[in-house]
């Protein structure tokens, strides 16, 4: 805990020294492409709690510098043409509570690859819209750490990637979820965990190729 607090303080100090060239330092920013820039900026707002880069025509990779925004509570990169891997540095954004519907890291046009960082399990305050679907092709085993998102009540969707291995039983801890739970169209090798039976408030549950309407 001491090390984590020290790291957060270091990030805040680094952030205060950043020069933002294209966006204003505001509490909420609906980011649009800057001039003819196609990639996300690496110089960032210094006092942002809500950051929305969704549906902005952005391409390229996700900057690791986004991990400096340690006070962000709303974060959305969805429905762009982003590629490459998801930076582990996003795990520093432990204050995130939500994202846009059908967005976050998903939505049409997205092309993320590589593994899902275990550090995203730090989003323990997140309550809605953890999406990483769309055109993404992430692979490897699915992090058990995401089972820590026990406050999650809306939309958990990683459909259409290439995850392998066992479905984490820990995802059955998200018992408050009342909307969509979708692990379909991946390459999981295990049977459906009995722990998923605890997700009895979910309206639509899809863990293989079929859809089960629970409520």
Sine and cosine of phi, psi and omega as CSV:
sin_phi,cos_phi,sin_psi,cos_psi,sin_omega,cos_omega
0.00,0.00,-0.66,0.75,0.01,-1.00
-0.89,0.46,-0.69,0.73,0.01,-1.00
-0.89,0.45,-0.64,0.77,0.00,-1.00
-0.91,0.41,-0.68,0.74,0.04,-1.00
-0.89,0.45,-0.63,0.78,0.01,-1.00
-0.90,0.44,-0.67,0.75,0.00,-1.00
-0.90,0.43,-0.67,0.74,0.03,-1.00
-0.88,0.47,-0.63,0.77,0.02,-1.00
-0.92,0.40,-0.63,0.78,0.05,-1.00
-0.89,0.46,-0.65,0.76,0.01,-1.00
-0.90,0.44,-0.66,0.75,0.03,-1.00
-0.90,0.44,-0.64,0.77,0.01,-1.00
-0.90,0.43,-0.70,0.71,0.04,-1.00
-0.88,0.48,-0.65,0.76,-0.04,-1.00
-0.91,0.42,-0.63,0.78,0.00,-1.00
-0.89,0.45,-0.45,0.89,-0.01,-1.00
-1.00,0.05,-0.08,1.00,-0.05,-1.00
-0.97,0.24,0.62,-0.78,0.07,-1.00
-0.98,-0.21,0.85,-0.52,-0.03,-1.00
-0.99,-0.10,0.87,-0.50,-0.14,-0.99
-0.99,-0.10,-0.38,0.93,-0.14,-0.99
-0.76,-0.65,-0.19,0.98,-0.01,-1.00
-0.82,-0.57,0.43,-0.90,0.04,-1.00
-1.00,0.04,0.51,-0.86,0.08,-1.00
-0.99,0.12,0.98,-0.19,-0.06,-1.00
-0.68,-0.73,0.21,-0.98,-0.02,-1.00
-0.97,0.26,-0.48,0.87,0.08,-1.00
-0.74,-0.68,0.71,-0.71,0.01,-1.00
-0.66,-0.75,0.87,-0.50,0.12,-0.99
-1.00,-0.07,0.99,-0.12,-0.16,-0.99
-0.98,0.21,0.72,-0.69,0.10,-1.00
-0.86,-0.51,0.36,-0.93,0.01,-1.00
-0.82,0.58,0.66,-0.75,-0.04,-1.00
-1.00,-0.02,0.88,-0.47,-0.01,-1.00
0.78,0.63,-0.86,-0.50,0.00,-1.00
-0.97,-0.24,0.26,0.97,-0.02,-1.00
-0.93,0.36,0.68,-0.73,0.00,-1.00
-0.95,-0.31,-0.28,0.96,-0.05,-1.00
-0.96,-0.28,0.43,-0.90,0.01,-1.00
-0.90,0.44,0.61,-0.80,0.00,-1.00
-0.93,0.35,0.51,-0.86,0.06,-1.00
-0.97,-0.24,-0.12,0.99,0.16,-0.99
-0.98,-0.18,0.78,-0.63,-0.36,-0.93
-0.84,-0.55,0.36,-0.93,0.12,-0.99
-0.85,0.52,0.51,-0.86,-0.08,-1.00
-0.98,-0.18,-0.18,0.98,-0.05,-1.00
-0.58,-0.81,0.87,0.50,-0.09,-1.00
-0.93,-0.38,0.70,-0.71,0.11,-0.99
-0.93,-0.38,-0.41,0.91,0.01,-1.00
-0.81,-0.58,0.89,-0.46,-0.06,-1.00
-0.80,-0.60,0.88,-0.47,-0.07,-1.00
-0.84,-0.53,0.96,-0.28,0.08,-1.00
-0.96,-0.28,0.24,0.97,-0.13,-0.99
-0.95,0.32,0.49,-0.87,0.13,-0.99
0.76,0.65,0.65,0.76,-0.06,-1.00
-0.95,-0.32,0.10,0.99,-0.01,-1.00
0.97,0.23,0.33,0.95,-0.03,-1.00
-0.98,0.20,0.54,-0.84,0.07,-1.00
-0.72,-0.70,-0.10,-0.99,-0.03,-1.00
0.99,0.12,-0.30,-0.95,-0.08,-1.00
-0.99,-0.11,0.23,-0.97,0.06,-1.00
-0.99,0.13,0.86,-0.51,-0.03,-1.00
-0.91,0.42,0.69,-0.73,0.08,-1.00
-0.89,0.45,-0.41,0.91,-0.03,-1.00
-0.89,0.46,-0.32,0.95,0.05,-1.00
-0.88,0.47,-0.36,0.93,0.05,-1.00
-0.93,0.37,-0.15,0.99,0.05,-1.00
-0.98,0.19,-0.26,0.97,-0.08,-1.00
-1.00,0.09,0.91,0.42,-0.18,-0.98
-0.95,0.31,-0.15,0.99,0.02,-1.00
-0.98,-0.18,0.01,1.00,-0.03,-1.00
-0.91,0.41,0.73,-0.68,0.08,-1.00
-0.93,-0.36,-0.37,0.93,0.04,-1.00
-0.84,-0.55,0.79,-0.62,-0.14,-0.99
-0.57,-0.82,0.83,-0.55,-0.08,-1.00
-0.56,-0.83,0.88,-0.47,0.07,-1.00
-0.91,-0.41,0.11,0.99,-0.21,-0.98
-0.93,0.36,0.30,-0.95,0.08,-1.00
0.83,0.55,0.73,0.69,0.18,-0.98
-0.87,-0.49,-0.36,-0.93,0.05,-1.00
-0.85,-0.53,0.69,0.72,-0.05,-1.00
-0.97,0.23,0.59,-0.81,-0.03,-1.00
-0.75,-0.66,-0.01,-1.00,0.01,-1.00
0.99,0.11,-0.25,-0.97,-0.07,-1.00
-1.00,-0.07,0.30,-0.95,0.09,-1.00
-1.00,0.10,0.86,-0.51,-0.06,-1.00
-0.90,0.44,0.67,-0.74,0.08,-1.00
-0.90,0.44,-0.40,0.91,-0.02,-1.00
-0.88,0.48,-0.36,0.93,0.05,-1.00
-0.88,0.47,-0.34,0.94,0.03,-1.00
-0.90,0.43,-0.28,0.96,0.06,-1.00
-0.96,0.29,-0.23,0.97,-0.06,-1.00
-1.00,0.07,0.86,0.50,-0.13,-0.99
-0.98,0.22,-0.04,1.00,0.05,-1.00
-1.00,-0.02,-0.05,1.00,-0.01,-1.00
-0.86,0.50,0.77,-0.64,0.08,-1.00
-0.93,-0.36,-0.37,0.93,-0.04,-1.00
-0.25,-0.97,0.05,-1.00,0.01,-1.00
-0.50,-0.87,0.02,-1.00,-0.02,-1.00
-0.97,0.23,0.50,-0.86,-0.01,-1.00
-0.86,0.51,0.76,-0.65,0.00,-1.00
0.91,0.43,0.37,0.93,-0.09,-1.00
-0.82,-0.57,-0.89,-0.46,-0.10,-1.00
0.90,0.44,-1.00,-0.03,0.09,-1.00
-0.87,-0.49,0.25,0.97,-0.07,-1.00
-0.87,-0.49,-0.33,-0.94,0.01,-1.00
0.99,-0.14,0.19,-0.98,-0.06,-1.00
-0.87,0.49,0.68,-0.74,0.10,-1.00
1.00,-0.06,-0.26,0.97,-0.05,-1.00
-0.94,0.33,0.52,-0.85,-0.05,-1.00
-0.61,-0.79,0.71,0.71,-0.02,-1.00
-0.97,0.26,0.56,-0.83,-0.01,-1.00
-0.75,-0.67,-0.09,-1.00,0.01,-1.00
0.99,0.17,-0.22,-0.98,-0.06,-1.00
-1.00,0.00,0.34,-0.94,0.13,-0.99
-0.99,0.14,0.87,-0.49,-0.06,-1.00
-0.88,0.48,0.71,-0.71,0.08,-1.00
-0.89,0.45,-0.42,0.91,-0.03,-1.00
-0.89,0.45,-0.34,0.94,0.04,-1.00
-0.92,0.39,-0.19,0.98,0.13,-0.99
-0.93,0.38,-0.15,0.99,0.08,-1.00
-0.97,0.24,-0.13,0.99,-0.02,-1.00
-0.98,0.18,0.79,0.62,-0.12,-0.99
-0.94,0.33,-0.24,0.97,0.04,-1.00
-1.00,-0.08,-0.06,1.00,-0.07,-1.00
-0.94,0.33,0.77,-0.64,-0.05,-1.00
-0.91,-0.42,-0.23,0.97,-0.09,-1.00
-0.45,-0.89,0.55,-0.83,0.19,-0.98
0.86,0.51,0.89,0.45,0.23,-0.97
-1.00,0.00,1.00,-0.09,-0.04,-1.00
-0.89,-0.45,0.72,-0.69,0.10,-0.99
-0.57,-0.82,0.72,0.70,-0.06,-1.00
-0.98,-0.20,-0.65,-0.76,0.04,-1.00
0.96,0.29,-0.74,-0.68,-0.03,-1.00
-1.00,-0.03,0.17,0.99,-0.03,-1.00
-0.90,0.43,0.42,-0.91,0.02,-1.00
-0.67,-0.75,0.75,0.66,0.04,-1.00
-0.94,0.33,0.45,-0.89,-0.15,-0.99
-0.63,-0.78,-0.12,-0.99,-0.03,-1.00
1.00,0.09,-0.04,-1.00,0.02,-1.00
-0.96,0.27,0.50,-0.86,-0.03,-1.00
-1.00,0.10,0.74,-0.67,-0.11,-0.99
-0.90,0.44,0.79,-0.62,0.10,-0.99
-0.91,0.40,-0.40,0.92,-0.04,-1.00
-0.88,0.47,-0.38,0.92,0.01,-1.00
-0.94,0.35,-0.21,0.98,0.13,-0.99
-0.93,0.38,-0.12,0.99,0.05,-1.00
-0.98,0.19,-0.15,0.99,-0.01,-1.00
-0.98,0.18,0.86,0.52,-0.14,-0.99
-0.96,0.26,-0.22,0.98,0.04,-1.00
-1.00,0.03,-0.01,1.00,-0.09,-1.00
-0.92,0.38,0.79,-0.61,-0.03,-1.00
-0.83,-0.56,-0.21,0.98,-0.05,-1.00
-0.69,-0.73,0.76,-0.65,0.29,-0.96
0.83,0.56,1.00,-0.01,0.16,-0.99
-0.89,-0.46,0.94,-0.35,-0.19,-0.98
-0.63,-0.78,0.93,-0.38,0.09,-1.00
-0.83,-0.55,0.51,0.86,-0.03,-1.00
-0.86,0.51,0.61,-0.79,0.19,-0.98
0.99,0.17,0.31,0.95,0.11,-0.99
-1.00,-0.08,-0.46,-0.89,0.00,-1.00
-0.70,-0.72,0.63,0.77,0.01,-1.00
-0.92,0.38,0.58,-0.82,-0.04,-1.00
-0.82,-0.57,-0.01,-1.00,0.02,-1.00
0.98,0.18,-0.30,-0.95,-0.06,-1.00
-0.99,0.14,0.55,-0.84,0.18,-0.98
-0.94,0.35,0.80,-0.59,-0.04,-1.00
-0.89,0.45,0.83,-0.56,0.06,-1.00
-0.88,0.47,-0.44,0.90,-0.06,-1.00
-0.89,0.46,-0.39,0.92,0.03,-1.00
-0.90,0.43,-0.32,0.95,0.07,-1.00
-0.94,0.35,-0.11,0.99,0.04,-1.00
-0.98,0.21,-0.19,0.98,-0.05,-1.00
-0.99,0.11,0.86,0.51,-0.15,-0.99
-0.96,0.29,-0.20,0.98,0.03,-1.00
-0.99,0.10,-0.16,0.99,-0.10,-1.00
-0.89,0.45,0.74,-0.67,-0.08,-1.00
-0.80,-0.60,0.10,1.00,-0.07,-1.00
-0.89,-0.46,-0.97,-0.22,-0.13,-0.99
-0.90,-0.43,0.70,-0.71,0.11,-0.99
-0.77,-0.64,0.95,-0.32,-0.19,-0.98
-0.72,-0.70,0.94,-0.34,0.10,-0.99
-0.93,-0.37,0.19,0.98,-0.17,-0.99
-0.91,0.41,0.30,-0.95,0.07,-1.00
0.83,0.56,0.70,0.72,0.20,-0.98
-0.89,-0.45,-0.32,-0.95,-0.04,-1.00
-0.81,-0.58,0.66,0.75,0.02,-1.00
-0.90,0.43,0.61,-0.79,-0.08,-1.00
-0.99,-0.14,-0.26,0.96,-0.11,-0.99
-1.00,-0.06,0.22,-0.98,0.15,-0.99
-0.97,0.24,0.19,-0.98,-0.02,-1.00
-0.94,0.35,0.83,-0.56,-0.02,-1.00
-0.88,0.47,0.63,-0.78,0.04,-1.00
-0.89,0.45,-0.43,0.90,0.01,-1.00
-0.87,0.49,-0.41,0.91,0.01,-1.00
-0.92,0.38,-0.29,0.96,0.05,-1.00
-0.90,0.43,-0.30,0.95,0.04,-1.00
-0.97,0.26,-0.23,0.97,0.00,-1.00
-1.00,0.10,0.83,0.56,-0.14,-0.99
-0.99,0.10,-0.01,1.00,0.06,-1.00
-0.99,-0.11,-0.13,0.99,-0.05,-1.00
-0.92,0.39,0.70,-0.72,0.02,-1.00
-0.99,0.17,-0.59,0.81,0.00,-1.00
-0.66,-0.75,0.85,-0.52,-0.04,-1.00
-0.83,-0.55,0.81,-0.58,-0.02,-1.00
-0.68,-0.73,0.91,-0.42,-0.03,-1.00
-0.85,-0.53,-0.15,0.99,0.09,-1.00
-0.76,-0.65,-0.78,-0.62,0.02,-1.00
-1.00,-0.09,-0.17,0.99,-0.05,-1.00
-0.96,-0.28,0.16,-0.99,0.00,-1.00
-0.88,-0.47,0.75,-0.66,0.05,-1.00
-0.88,-0.47,0.89,-0.46,0.06,-1.00
-1.00,0.04,0.91,-0.42,-0.10,-1.00
-1.00,0.04,-0.57,0.82,-0.04,-1.00
-0.66,-0.75,0.00,0.00,0.00,0.00
